[in-house]
Amino acid sequence: MKFAVVTFPGSNCDQDCYHVAHEVLSQPTEMLWHKEAQDLSDYDCVILPGGFSYGDYLRTGAIARFSPIMNSVIDYANNGGLVIGICNGFQILLEAGLLPGAMKINDSLKFTCKYVNLKVVNADTPFTNECEEGEILNLPVAHGEGNYHIDEDGLEELVANDQIVVQYAAEEENPNGSVKNIAGICNKEKNVFGLMPHPERCSETILGNGKDDGYKIFASILEDVIKRGEQCG
Ligand SMILES: NC(=O)CC[C@H](N)C(=O)O
């Protein structure tokens, strides 16, 4: 399979995503500059990485969503392409309208950087098929604006369509005040996924606290692409 990782001005997790896709998963991976709108149909998954695109001015992701490549990402997603937005990438997906809801500043008003326990709510997505429903993943978060918000009707719709993919495992684990402890959601079609925690920062046991739970997210993507390839013969 082939990954694309988009770099925006201010991205700081793009090389980490490249490393996991290319070195850990051993898949062909290309870096794309945000100014270059292009046909993305050759790629099997586009990664919008974490960071501080445009210095987080206005609102996180609010300027990056006007980057020329975002028109390409929207076309690609609308045609069923897999898109994962991690942290700032999630924020950009919200601002671009590819995922519902909005991000507010953490309720602590502080940038929060720590490991949290996440519960896999939906294991039947291209991004979580290597997990069990209810499984606990331990992943790091690092953000100032991760307080996910959606109105009541929107929340009902997320629940009804199984779009809540990962939640902070308990109220005490919630690092930002997100509604319903939401840490990551997908679109109705399940091909676009955004999450605040950073799976790319813990995909190898050699890193950090020896955990590699993030690997399951990338392995799920690979599994999904292989499976779909087999179905196409
Ligand atoms: N690591 C990230 O992508 C987090 C940065 C993010 N822009 C924030 O809310 O602080």
The ligand as an SDF file (V2000), in Angstrom:
LIG
                    3D

 10  9  0  0  0  0  0  0  0  0999 V2000
    0.4490   17.7940   18.7570 N   0  0  0  0  0  0  0  0  0  0  0  0
   -0.4700   18.4920   18.1700 C   0  0  0  0  0  0  0  0  0  0  0  0
   -0.8260   18.3280   17.0040 O   0  0  0  0  0  0  0  0  0  0  0  0
   -1.1510   19.5040   19.0650 C   0  0  0  0  0  0  0  0  0  0  0  0
   -1.0170   20.8820   18.6720 C   0  0  0  0  0  0  0  0  0  0  0  0
   -2.3400   21.5400   18.5630 C   0  0  0  0  0  0  0  0  0  0  0  0
   -2.3850   22.4600   17.4890 N   0  0  0  0  0  0  0  0  0  0  0  0
   -2.8390   22.0720   19.8750 C   0  0  0  0  0  0  0  0  0  0  0  0
   -4.0200   22.0950   20.0710 O   0  0  0  0  0  0  0  0  0  0  0  0
   -2.1010   22.4520   20.7650 O   0  0  0  0  0  0  0  0  0  0  0  0
  1  2  1  0
  2  3  2  0
  2  4  1  0
  4  5  1  0
  5  6  1  0
  6  7  1  0
  6  8  1  0
  8  9  2  0
  8 10  1  0
M  END
$$$$
